[in-house]
Amino acid sequence: MHQDASSRSFYWDIVKGLGIIAIVLGHSGYFAGAFVYLFHLALFFFITGYFYNEAKYGDDPFAYFGARLSGAWPRYFFYAAVFVLLHNFFVRHGLYAGQPAYNHTMMLSAILSGISFSCPEQIQGALWFVPVWLVSSALFGGCVWFGRTAAGRLQKPALRLPLIGFPAAAAGLAGVFINMRKCGLPYNLQTAILVVPLYAIAWIMKTHCPGFRRYTTWYGCIISAFLLTQVNSRLHIYIDLAGMSIPGLLFFPISLLGIYFVLSLADLVEKWRFLSRPLTFLGRASFDIMALHFTVFKLMDYAYARFFLRELPETLSSFPVSFRPQLGPFYVILGLLLPALISRGISLFTRRLLNS
């Protein structure tokens, strides 16, 4: 029996688990990299839109932004500080190329830069997603507020949905234009504008199609996977949001096709406990995996060079990985497992500290 899809359920943890696996796969370059790049980040924006609480935040988009910020900023700052403290180790052992070692002043300055989401460390690269996620969430909250306010003042409740959808669609079109023109904004905010329609579509799906899981089928999973492979192999379409590489307006149907693939796969996997439980574990640790998997990659590179090659080659500074043919599957397994275990340890420590 399916759980209520509108509630916080294991199903959505499984979806997040599949999403974070896709991200680590894509960054490791080991398997299906171009395939997962078609949808892996879009999925997380979609999930956030699905869980948007209109009753709580519909008339106060600033409170919605504040709630997202209060959850993400402390963790971002903590990990940014850890990455800065690792900087000199990475420089001394050839994991960073052409970068100076930090003195105490430089280290303090780099740590404090995390306050504004601008940590300079290479291994924190995946966390570029955080300010984009915060701003895109705020923009969608603003779209909902606008639609509710405008419909109320016009005394036409039926216009609420189109008045929410119109600014969301306009933001997406502006994002497509900016990305296609390669006009980068600070903090990659061109991506934040681009993905607002994904929030709106997810929220509309929750509110108007609560039984959507009737349509997430095993054969739908197979068909969507096949179509996505054709997008890669036949159309040679590649999506890289950080690099502003998108296929114009096709970004939206391709992203939604990939999201449907993951939703269908999660529906299938949920029935198999031996798969659903580890995916739930990974899904709940998705932020920490996002933050730490690059660090795990490079520490694995160092360990392999130090203890197996018995030397530190120049290629050790290659990013994000240096020994893909030799370590490919281990990047994925340890890049997921170690951060998830660290996340679990931090949660247990924090809970015990608060209860003491």
N, C-alpha and C positions, 0 to 999 in steps of 0.2 A: 504494500500500500504506500502510495506517495505521501510525503508530508506536504502540508500546505505550502505552496510555493511562495506565498507572500510573507512567510515568516522566516526568521533566521534559522536555517535548517542545515543538516549535514550536506544536503544537496549543493548549497552555495559554497560551502567549504571545499567540496569536491571540485566545483567549477574553478575556484581560485587555485586549488592544488594543480589542476591541469594547466591553468594559465601560467603559474610560476614555473612549472616544468617546461613549458614552451619558451619562456624567457631564457632560462638557463641553457636549454638546447640551442636556441638561436645565438646566444653569446658565445657558447663553446664552439660553435661551427661544426660540431661532430656529426649531427644527423638532422636532416629536414630543416636546416636553418632558414632557407628562403621561404619554405612553406609556412613556418610558424610566424615569421615576420609579417605575414599578411594580416594577422589578427591579434598577436599576443598582447600588445599594449591596449589596443582598442577594447579588448575584453574587460580590462579593469576599469576603464571609464564607464563602460556599459553597466557593470555590476554596481558601481556607485550610484548611477542614475536609477537603477532598479530599487535601491534601498532608500531613495530620497523620501523623507517624511514631510509631506505637504502640510499635514495637520499641525505639525510642530513648527515648521520653518517657512511655510508659504507666505506669511506676511512679514517675515523678518529674515531676509537673505544674509544680513550681516551676522546674525546668530548662527546661521548654517555655516558660513565661512569660519566663524570662531570655533565652532565645534570640530570642524575638520582640522583647523590649525592646532587646536589644543591636543589633538591626538597625534598629529604627525610631527610637529616641530620638536618636541623633546627628544623623540627617537632619532630624528635627523641630526640634531645637534650632538647627541651622544655619539652616534656613529662617525660623524664628521671629525669629532675630537679624537676618536680612536684611530682613524685613518691618518691624521696629522702626526700622532705619536708614533705611528709605524713608518713615517716618511724616511727618517734617517737610516733605518734598517734596510729599507728598499733601495736607497741610494748606495749604501755601502756594499750591498751584495749584488749589484748589477740588475736589479729588478726595475729600476728607473734609469733611463738614459738621458744624459744632458741636463740633469737637474741638480742644483746645489743642495748640500746638507743644510738643515735649518740650525741656526743658533737659537738661543732662548727667546729672543725678541721675535724672530720670524715665526717660530713655533706658536707663540702666543697669538700673534697676528692672524696666523692661519686658522687657529682654533676659533678665534672670535669671528672670523668670516662666516662660520657656520650659522651665526645668528641670522644672517640675511640670505641663507640658502646658497651661499657662494663658496663653499669649501673647494680649495684648489686641487685636491688630491685626485690623481688619475684613477685610483681604485674605487673611488666613490662615484664613478661615472654613471652607474645605473640610477643613482638617486636624482638625476636631472628630472626624473619623472615626478618627484614630489611637488615642487612649485607649480609645475604644469597641472597636476591633479588638483591642487588647491585652487588655482585660478579658474580652471574649467568648471569645477564644482560651484564656485561662487557665481560664475557667469550663468550657469543653468539655474541656480537659485534666484538670480535676478530676473531671468526669463519667466519663471513661475510667478514671482512677485508682480512683474509687469502685467502678465495675463490676468491674474486675479484682480489687481487694482483697476485695470482698464475695464474689464468686464463689469466690475461692481459699479464704477462711475457711469458707465453707459447703461446700467441696469439691464444687461443682456447676459445672463449666466451662460447661455449656449455658446457665447463667443469666447469663453474662457480658454478652451482647448486650442482653437486656432490662434488666439492672441498669445498663448505660450509658445506654440509651434513656430509662429512667424519669426520672432527674434532669434530663436534657436537655429532655424534654417538660415537666416541671414548671417549669423555668426559662422556657420559652417561654410557658406559660400565665400565669405571674406577670408576664412582660413584657407580654403582651396586656392584662392587667388594669390594670397601672400606666399603660400608654400610653392606654388608653381612658378612664381617670380623669384624664388630663392631669396626672399626678403626676411631675414632672420630678425627676431625681436629678442630683447633681453630675456634670459631664463627660458629660451625656447617657447615663448608664449604664443608664437604662431601656431603651435600644436594645441594649446589650450583653447584657442578660438575654433580651430578646425573640428575638435571632437565634441563640441556642445550638442550637436544633433544626436549623437549616440546616447547621451544622458536622456534626452527627450524621448527617444524611441523606447528606451528601456523603461522609463517611467510610465509612458503610455501603455506599454505592454502589461505592466503590473496592474494598472488601474482599469484597463479595458479588456484585458485578456488574462485573467488570473489563472485560467486553466490551460495556459500555453503548453504545458508539458504533455498534453495529448498529441502535440505535433512534433515533439522531439523523439523521434523513433530511431531504431537501429538502422533501418534502410535509409532514413534521412541523413544519418551520420555518414553512411557509406557514400551516398550521392554527393553530399556537400564536400567530403574529402576528395572525391574524384574531381569535382569541379574546381576545387582549389589547386589541385595538382596541374590541371589544365591551364589555369591562370598563370602558373609558374612556367610550365614547360612549353606551352603553345603560344601564349601571349607575351611571355617573358616579362611579366609585371613583378616588380619588387617594391616593397614598401619599407621605408626607413624613416620614421617620424623625426628622430633626432637629426637626420641628415636632410630633412625636407624633401624626401623622395617619395612622392605619391603619384598615382595615376589619375590626377584630376578628380572629377566627380565620381569616377569609378571607385574611389577610395571607400565610399559609403556602402555600396552593395557588396564589395569584396570583404570589407570588415564585418558586415552583418552575416555574410555567408560563413565566415570563419567563426563568428560568435555562435551561430546556429550549430556548427559542427561541434564545438566544445560543449554546448548545452545538451546536445543529443548524446555525446559521448559520456558526459557526466550522468545522464539518466540511465544509460546502459551500465556504467560502472557501479552505480549505487547499489545495484542488486547483488554485487559480488563483494562480500565483506572483506575478503583478503586484499582487495584493491581499494575499497572505499575508505577503510580506516587509515592506511598510510597517506592517501590523498587528502583526507580531512586534516591530518596532522600537518601536512605541507601547506595546505590552504590557510590554516590558522597562523602559520609562521611566514606568510608570503612577504610581508614587509621586510622582515629580517633577512630572508633569503635574497630579496632584491638588493638589500644593502650590502651583504657580505659575500656574495658568490664570486665577485671579481677578486676579492682578497684571497679566498680559498684557491682560486685558479692559480694565482701568482705564487702562493706559498707551496702549492703542489709542484709548480715548475722549479722552484728553488730546491725543494727536497729531492726531486728527481735528478737535477743536475749535480747536487752536492753528494748524494749517496749512491747514485747509479752511474752517472757519467764521470764522477770524480773531478769535475771541472765546472766552471761557470762560463758558458759560452756567451758570445755577444748577443745571440738571439734570445737570451733570457729576458731582455727588456721588451720583447714583442708583446703586444697587447691586443686582446685580453689573454691569449694563451700562447705558449711557446712550443709545446710538444704535442700537437693535436694527433698525429698518427700513433704515437706511443701511449698517450694518456686519455684519448678521446672519451671513452665511457666513464672513466674515473672522474673527469671534470664534472660530468653531469651528476653522477651518484653522490660524490662528496660535496659538490657545489650546492646540492639540495640538502643533504643529510646533516652536514656539520652546522650550517646556519640554523637549521630547524632545531637541532639539539641545543644550540646556544640560546635560541629564542625561548625554548622550554625552560632552560636553566634560569634565565633572567626572570621569566614569569614566576617560577617557583620561589626564587629569592625575594622578589618584590612582594609577593603575597605573604611570605613568612615575615618579612620586615614590617609590613603594615599590620599584621595580626599580633606582633609581639608587644 
